Amino acid sequence: MSTQAGDAGRPVARSSQAAERPRSVGEMLDRARAFLDRKGVEEARLDADLLVAHALGVDRLHLLLRLEEPVAEEELVRARGLLQRRAAREPVAYITGTREFYGRAFAVRSGVLIPRPETELIVDLARDHMAGRGAPARILDIGTGSGCLAITLALELPASTLHAVDASGEALEVARANAATLGAEVTWLEQDGLQAAAQGAPWDLIVSNPPYVNPAERETLAPEVRDHEPAQGLFAPEGDEHYWVRTLAQGAPGWLQTGGLMLVELGHGQGPLALDLGQQVDPHARVAQDLAGIPRVLVLGA
């Protein structure tokens, strides 16, 4: 226990817990949770668990099995650094370098959009559509980012041929690395997505999670998103949040094979207008809801 000089020159013991080194993994974890909670991090407990586990080089389950073990100094230093980054609102996925999507770990880094669980609905819809098809399918992913959609579809639909396009060379570098790690065969194209769709037509399936946030809403976003994720993956061009839905819907009839399908992810509140835009080219267009009941994916075609 450290001391400091009192008014009369006598040492006074510091009773602050913060001055004492945590004696076990469990104590370090408790302090990590309390620290992120004080900093206003929304999911402080979960984030602390993930970051402490990462500092110790284990998964969350094995972390909980180590609660009574002592903490090494280097583990403590690593954990402190990670927690300070999270307190500054850097996303956990960028800190750990990975995010799970459809049960698989995808590498992510600054400059590449972090995969979201709601995007998994596109995979579910694609699998349902492809079930029972005998012929191999040609699939295009527009705006692939980390490659989570293209790679997942390549692995879930192994008879299909996957093409994925992105205008960002940095994103494609990450996507290629993810494909190599996960063992997926995908053709990657650094190109304008609309051009790729037209040149490669007809497609059996086109999927896209395009940038759909209105730039005017930038300041309403969480700092984790606003200050860290790439603007080109978030914000719709020309200040028009419906730009990609409108453009993709208009292109669908010329790009899709007979019986083909287009799946486009939507932002919160975009369902009604997206459905109207879709039904202008396909009277059978519909909008599928995610698990939270939010209209999430525009479905065009078959």
Buried (B, 14 or more C-beta within 10 A) or exposed (E): EEEEEEEEEEEEEEEEEEEEEBEBBBBBBBBBBBBBBEBEBEEBBBBBBBBBBBBBEBEEEEBBEBEEEEBEEEBBEBBBEBBEBBBEBBBBBBBBEBBEBBEBBBBBBEBBBBBEEBBBBBBBBBEEBBEEEEEEBBBBBBBBBBBBBBBBBBBBBEEBBBBBBBEBEEBBBBBBBBBEEBEBEBEBBEBBBBEBBEEBBEBBBBBBBBBBBBBEEEEEBEEBBBEBBBEBBBBBEEEBBBBBBBBBBBBBEEBBBEEBBBBBBBBEEBBEBBBEBBBEBBEEBEBBEBEEEBBBBBBBBB
